[in-house]
Amino acid sequence: MGKITPAHRAILTFALLAAIAVPTAAYASSYWSSMYLLTAFDGGVRYYNGNNVGISMTASCASYSARCFSVDLYKYRAWYWSDWMGSSAFPRNGYGSHNWFNVGSGNYYFHFTNWWDGAAVYSGNVHMYSY
């Protein structure tokens, strides 16, 4: 049996890492994150392989007003072009969730907008998913 050269070892290592990384990164349809929302921001573009896309979280805010913040879903198309799929109101304090039905698989991002009153909203369990 012949020896494995350092060049062959490097190629085999790269091939193994690529085979392991691609399925988990490219085909994931469930993501977890945290959020600190003062005014507005766009979340990252992520791939969802299901026909329906949703988001859920438990939010907290120092201001206990009845105001909500909004979450919009956009289907990412190209550099400056995205399709708006819809919007949903989430409570500043407590649990909220929303599903967008029959939007198809693809690259999506969420846009978050808060009231501009200086009260920040935080969530440590933002779940973005598709099915």
KEKE-3310 file (N, C-alpha, C; in steps of 0.2 Angstrom, whole numbers, plus 5000, padded with zeros to 4 digits):
npx = (5004:5003:5010:5001:5003:5007:5000:4990:4983:4979:4970:4960:4956:4950:4940:4932:4928:4921:4910:4903:4900:4892:4878:4872:4874:4868:4855:4847:4833:4829:4832:4841:4842:4846:4839:4841:4832:4831:4827:4825:4829:4837:4837:4848:4850:4843:4842:4827:4819:4806:4789:4782:4785:4791:4791:4795:4795:4800:4798:4805:4803:4808:4798:4782:4771:4756:4761:4766:4779:4784:4786:4792:4792:4803:4806:4822:4829:4839:4853:4847:4834:4819:4805:4791:4783:4774:4767:4768:4762:4770:4770:4778:4782:4781:4776:4776:4771:4771:4766:4770:4761:4762:4773:4784:4800:4817:4828:4826:4823:4820:4813:4813:4804:4803:4793:4798:4802:4812:4812:4820:4818:4821:4825:4830:4828:4824:4816:4817:4810:4805:4793)
npy = (4994:5011:5027:5041:5056:5073:5082:5075:5072:5085:5088:5077:5081:5094:5090:5082:5091:5100:5092:5090:5103:5109:5103:5107:5121:5126:5121:5123:5126:5133:5144:5152:5167:5183:5199:5216:5230:5246:5257:5253:5239:5228:5211:5197:5190:5174:5157:5148:5133:5128:5130:5139:5153:5158:5167:5168:5174:5180:5195:5209:5224:5240:5250:5249:5251:5250:5248:5241:5232:5231:5217:5214:5203:5200:5194:5191:5196:5203:5214:5227:5225:5218:5208:5212:5203:5204:5210:5210:5213:5214:5211:5222:5217:5201:5186:5183:5178:5174:5168:5167:5161:5150:5156:5151:5143:5150:5164:5175:5189:5197:5213:5224:5235:5248:5258:5276:5280:5280:5268:5253:5237:5220:5203:5187:5175:5173:5165:5159:5152:5139:5129)
npz = (5000:4996:5001:5008:5001:5006:4998:4993:5004:5008:4998:5000:5012:5010:5001:5009:5019:5011:5007:5019:5023:5013:5012:5024:5024:5013:5011:5022:5032:5043:5055:5068:5078:5086:5091:5091:5091:5087:5078:5063:5053:5041:5040:5037:5021:5018:5013:5010:5009:5009:5005:5012:5022:5038:5054:5071:5088:5105:5112:5121:5129:5136:5137:5141:5132:5122:5109:5094:5084:5067:5055:5040:5025:5012:4996:4990:4975:4966:4966:4969:4970:4976:4981:4989:5001:5011:5027:5045:5061:5077:5095:5106:5119:5123:5115:5098:5081:5064:5048:5031:5017:5003:4996:4990:4988:4991:4991:5005:5015:5031:5036:5049:5058:5070:5081:5082:5095:5104:5112:5113:5106:5111:5107:5111:5104:5090:5078:5062:5048:5036:5028)
capx = (5000:5007:5009:4997:5007:5003:4996:4984:4980:4975:4964:4955:4953:4946:4934:4928:4925:4916:4904:4900:4897:4887:4871:4870:4873:4864:4848:4844:4827:4827:4838:4839:4846:4844:4838:4841:4829:4829:4822:4824:4835:4836:4840:4852:4847:4844:4839:4822:4818:4799:4784:4779:4791:4788:4795:4792:4800:4797:4801:4804:4805:4807:4792:4776:4765:4753:4763:4769:4784:4782:4791:4790:4796:4805:4810:4828:4830:4845:4856:4842:4827:4816:4798:4788:4778:4769:4769:4764:4763:4772:4770:4785:4783:4778:4777:4772:4773:4768:4768:4768:4759:4763:4778:4789:4807:4821:4831:4822:4826:4815:4814:4810:4803:4800:4791:4804:4801:4818:4812:4822:4815:4826:4823:4836:4825:4821:4816:4815:4809:4801:4790)
capy = (5000:5017:5032:5047:5062:5079:5085:5070:5073:5091:5087:5073:5085:5099:5087:5080:5097:5103:5087:5090:5109:5111:5102:5111:5128:5128:5118:5124:5130:5135:5149:5156:5173:5188:5205:5222:5234:5253:5260:5249:5236:5222:5205:5194:5186:5167:5153:5144:5128:5126:5134:5144:5156:5161:5170:5169:5177:5183:5201:5213:5231:5244:5253:5245:5254:5245:5249:5235:5234:5227:5213:5213:5198:5201:5189:5194:5195:5205:5219:5233:5223:5213:5208:5212:5197:5206:5213:5208:5217:5210:5214:5224:5213:5195:5181:5184:5174:5175:5164:5169:5155:5149:5161:5147:5142:5155:5169:5179:5193:5201:5220:5225:5243:5250:5265:5280:5284:5278:5262:5247:5230:5215:5196:5182:5169:5174:5159:5160:5145:5137:5122)
capz = (5000:4995:5006:5006:5001:5009:4993:4992:5011:5008:4993:5003:5018:5007:4998:5015:5022:5007:5007:5025:5024:5008:5013:5030:5023:5007:5011:5029:5031:5050:5057:5075:5079:5091:5088:5095:5086:5089:5073:5058:5049:5037:5042:5032:5016:5019:5009:5013:5004:5009:5001:5017:5026:5044:5059:5078:5093:5111:5112:5127:5128:5143:5136:5141:5128:5118:5102:5091:5079:5061:5052:5033:5022:5005:4992:4987:4968:4964:4970:4972:4968:4980:4980:4996:5002:5016:5033:5051:5068:5083:5101:5109:5124:5123:5109:5091:5075:5057:5042:5024:5014:4996:4993:4986:4991:4988:4996:5008:5021:5035:5037:5055:5059:5077:5082:5083:5101:5108:5116:5110:5107:5111:5107:5110:5101:5084:5074:5055:5046:5031:5028)
cpx = (5004:5005:5005:5002:5003:4999:4989:4979:4976:4969:4958:4952:4948:4939:4929:4924:4919:4909:4900:4896:4892:4880:4869:4869:4869:4857:4845:4838:4824:4833:4836:4844:4843:4843:4838:4838:4827:4825:4820:4830:4833:4840:4844:4848:4849:4840:4834:4820:4810:4795:4781:4785:4788:4793:4792:4798:4796:4801:4800:4807:4804:4801:4786:4770:4762:4755:4766:4775:4782:4788:4788:4795:4797:4808:4816:4828:4837:4848:4851:4835:4825:4809:4795:4782:4772:4772:4765:4766:4765:4772:4777:4786:4778:4779:4773:4775:4769:4771:4765:4767:4760:4768:4783:4796:4811:4825:4827:4826:4820:4817:4810:4810:4800:4798:4798:4803:4807:4818:4814:4819:4821:4822:4829:4834:4821:4822:4813:4815:4805:4799:4786)
cpy = (5006:5022:5038:5053:5068:5082:5081:5071:5079:5091:5083:5077:5090:5096:5084:5086:5100:5098:5088:5097:5111:5109:5106:5118:5130:5126:5119:5128:5132:5138:5152:5162:5177:5194:5211:5228:5241:5257:5255:5246:5230:5216:5202:5190:5178:5163:5148:5139:5126:5131:5139:5146:5159:5163:5170:5171:5179:5189:5204:5220:5235:5248:5249:5247:5248:5245:5242:5237:5229:5223:5212:5207:5200:5195:5193:5191:5196:5211:5224:5231:5217:5213:5207:5207:5199:5208:5210:5212:5212:5214:5216:5220:5207:5191:5184:5180:5175:5170:5167:5162:5156:5154:5157:5147:5148:5159:5174:5183:5196:5208:5221:5233:5244:5257:5270:5284:5283:5272:5256:5241:5225:5208:5192:5176:5170:5168:5160:5154:5145:5130:5121)
cpz = (5000:5000:5003:5006:5004:5004:4993:4999:5011:5003:4996:5009:5015:5004:5004:5018:5018:5007:5013:5025:5019:5010:5019:5029:5018:5007:5018:5028:5038:5053:5064:5075:5085:5088:5093:5090:5090:5085:5068:5055:5045:5040:5036:5027:5017:5014:5013:5008:5004:5005:5005:5021:5033:5049:5066:5083:5100:5112:5119:5126:5135:5143:5136:5137:5124:5110:5100:5086:5073:5058:5045:5030:5015:5002:4988:4980:4965:4968:4973:4971:4973:4980:4987:4996:5007:5023:5039:5057:5073:5089:5103:5115:5124:5116:5103:5086:5069:5052:5036:5020:5006:4993:4989:4990:4987:4993:4998:5014:5024:5036:5044:5056:5066:5077:5084:5089:5106:5112:5111:5111:5106:5111:5106:5107:5095:5080:5067:5052:5040:5031:5022)
residu = (MET:GLY:LYS:ILE:THR:PRO:ALA:HIS:ARG:ALA:ILE:LEU:THR:PHE:ALA:LEU:LEU:ALA:ALA:ILE:ALA:VAL:PRO:THR:ALA:ALA:TYR:ALA:SER:SER:TYR:TRP:SER:SER:MET:TYR:LEU:LEU:THR:ALA:PHE:ASP:GLY:GLY:VAL:ARG:TYR:TYR:ASN:GLY:ASN:ASN:VAL:GLY:ILE:SER:MET:THR:ALA:SER:CYS:ALA:SER:TYR:SER:ALA:ARG:CYS:PHE:SER:VAL:ASP:LEU:TYR:LYS:TYR:ARG:ALA:TRP:TYR:TRP:SER:ASP:TRP:MET:GLY:SER:SER:ALA:PHE:PRO:ARG:ASN:GLY:TYR:GLY:SER:HIS:ASN:TRP:PHE:ASN:VAL:GLY:SER:GLY:ASN:TYR:TYR:PHE:HIS:PHE:THR:ASN:TRP:TRP:ASP:GLY:ALA:ALA:VAL:TYR:SER:GLY:ASN:VAL:HIS:MET:TYR:SER:TYR)
# end
